[in-house]
């Protein structure tokens, strides 16, 4: 660990920059807008200097942002993309034309922002710092359009200092109930906090109670509202994408309908961008050590339902490697995947909130008979392009926490993580 000894001296290395961010992480996560409003105000509100689309939702928001980015970039627009968390490198969160922010630029932005943050009575959290950095970078790059994914919720999320051309809410299900509420209606109200007066709103496939709440918010704020079910009433008409699964077809439909809503200001022609989308860790197929490896982040009950649909398409039962953060998430995942697993391998992601393997084992259905064992990511993926799970010819599925997916990708790609252990915070 590299300690920053002189708080007045500039940070000179990326390692030192990570240590600075790590110190922010140690101060704990906080939820609310006051700190972020203070920070972007001190930075002269860079997020107001280019048009953007704001995307919230329980699932699918990152995929929709990636799809929109591809569609607009393919049509000649210079795009900014802000998503979280990253899989391997911190700069993945902040991209211009799908080029991740390099380490030296991150260090430079920290040095630019640090005097404001260190002297502030409202020091920002890690996530707020990175979001503000994204806003600055998109301003400096003079993007034509930015795609901004919320971190958590919407109303009090750090990104909710923007005034978007369009707000999109992809899905609503029970997740982060301790912060967002324990009902679909309550969570919808939190996600609906991104709806801005007079600006159009696009809704994904939502439960009726959630949609009712969001329509009420939109009406109160004088917003035109569109629904993906109205645009694509027949599932057979959904667009196709190279990302597998029916859920991704709904995401693609949202992206396409969003471009239709904004066609007057941001005209585009038809393109094949959705057929060549690069969005790792979402039912991503790789070949490794004579095995087919599928990486799929599935971190809540709604995601587990989508995962089960994909599992049913496999010709033979896979060996499944699973690890989660949080018992509720672990319960829904294990109960979903156990009937499909020829062998189930329980791992604990390298995160403080990782669910113990012994706890995951308790969630197995009573009738489960196939082998179950505990292992580690390091043992299962000991070196570059090596996997010890299963046998040659097997399908190996890694699922659960997106942090687990990133950990596996780091090992099989042979990339050193950029302090990834602590740079995953959402708030």
Steps between C-alpha positions, in 0.01 A plus 500: 500500500635841399415765759438858392723682748474861380141601435615812313727313257358378168433130456759364259404136442187301435574281800506811718176615335338170592615539857337842508172348376541216750505758778164629375367146503607459863284795599196290417219521246243774531171545317372844399552789257637780716867404460471446126319828446777677691771324300363562150419856601864555592595350162261744322249228413671319212204259473290785359725569202395213272179307437451165670264211563450383859424131562379337822353160582553188706646307206597577142605862541865435415407293195260769376770766543748285307247442222416869470869586495561253216205628296603864526873440453429288192313800361792736546425655839776543756372317806565500871413190704486486880421162658589311816659297635804418290609143432880533486616860456362805676497700177233269355246709690579812295523456124501726196421317177548179704857592591550457875649787696873421539677488834702819444181693421336372819801623696484839328130541576558412864767770525259747342212411732693431816542859628124548482419168662760505778390844618129437468269474799320230296776265380372270222477123508695285256203465264428872508864575422498267199166633372630857516815387322283355222310826465828692472643257245195511277513880506870500411443249219211709361271200467188534288297283735568322831332186635484510879412194710385554857696325771224426751136600491444832330356777716805524726756346266813706440429516126165671562650847461446478123223645283456233230347506155328173593460293816477122464391256770580148384351273767375498858539213744589449865867581562689725744181502706681641804559824308230512235196353675344160545227524234496537122312828535758644742791393280327645194467834677873499574594406142248757374701770670698538177188625316548872432224756436389510138756244378386178329500170688530148360389198705614142460302187587382588848265345756162681496546655848839639403378634168204668672736687735726613218214617283371704793841665546527574128151653493574715804817631335344556159708237321409319179513129581557201274487130577696227327195273513306754297776520239563122491172333607599172335819335629563349157565853371781569746836584340786255516844558643816294530443490878309183581166478674151646470578759766770647276248525215282714727807711582570540128139605447540768767815631333339511157185669628713756684670595172155534341385736774812716448511461122429868431793628704735203457409341166647160424478251217447129545820323597631159599650631823283273717632193319860566603452634851790467745352465850701244700369290786141469376459138386839540335638185336874430490717198422753413768697180565282291265190617683226745417498770767188714548526812717169644618450761771179415686468694822129516592177296474390658171840420352470141624175463307674613181791267575265203527360577156852489357587181690210322333661561161812297585513153348682340794505588872795730578745511785400818682734722703301741716573774752298794627497804725205483739287214627179601323678505168668171581170333584332593170807406296564160660136396483498593131822335386513185715251298287708576188848428638676171432742618768474815711818674617454767766755781520538818704580811292793705622269758656428586865127429456545162330246238607674204672486177302353327804209745492441443130492124562207548740289632212520178299162335438450195724475272197834610354726195448776609260849578632555829684839621621684812608799633306679824423534710187877471523481121500238478225684746274864460606659673202438653160253300284480221757191357671501204736121467534333217313660308214593578138182549300294616799309824526607702805269779616629769737213700647393719788668822601642720226807530722550125468476533121762774507726292721484207258554723197804654667656156548426354157611820323824518696430864596601639838191651664512873567424484871179334383438359845383834630405697188157345456282726714165618366435784744 
